[in-house]
Amino acid sequence: MAHLFKKVIGDVHEKGEVIKSLVDDFNLDKDSTFYVGDTSGDVEAGKYSNVKTIGISWGFQHKDILSQ
């Protein structure tokens, strides 16, 4: 699956800003860029960055919280 990823980053606190920076640095199309996270903060960061966002419910927070 390595061909599906350009870069993987961890331990980020200002996720929204980092996502925006990656979109700009790699000239990514926001309509085909996805951010995957397991907290409501991750979902907010993806929305802040105007990329498609996927909240996974088997991680840190329950799906009821993520869907809000």
C-alpha positions, 0 to 999 in steps of 0.5 A: 500500500506504500504507493497510496501514501506520499507521507505519514506524520505522527505526534502532531498537536496543531493537526489542522495547520499541518494538514493545510501545509501538506495540502499546499506542499504536495499540491493536493486536490482537496476533493481527493485528499482524506484525513482519518482520525479517531477523535472529534478533534481529528474530525474538526481538524479535517473539516478545518482543512477542507479535506474529506474526513473519516472518523473511525469508531474503533479508536479512541472515541465512540461513534456517537461522539464522532458523529456529533 
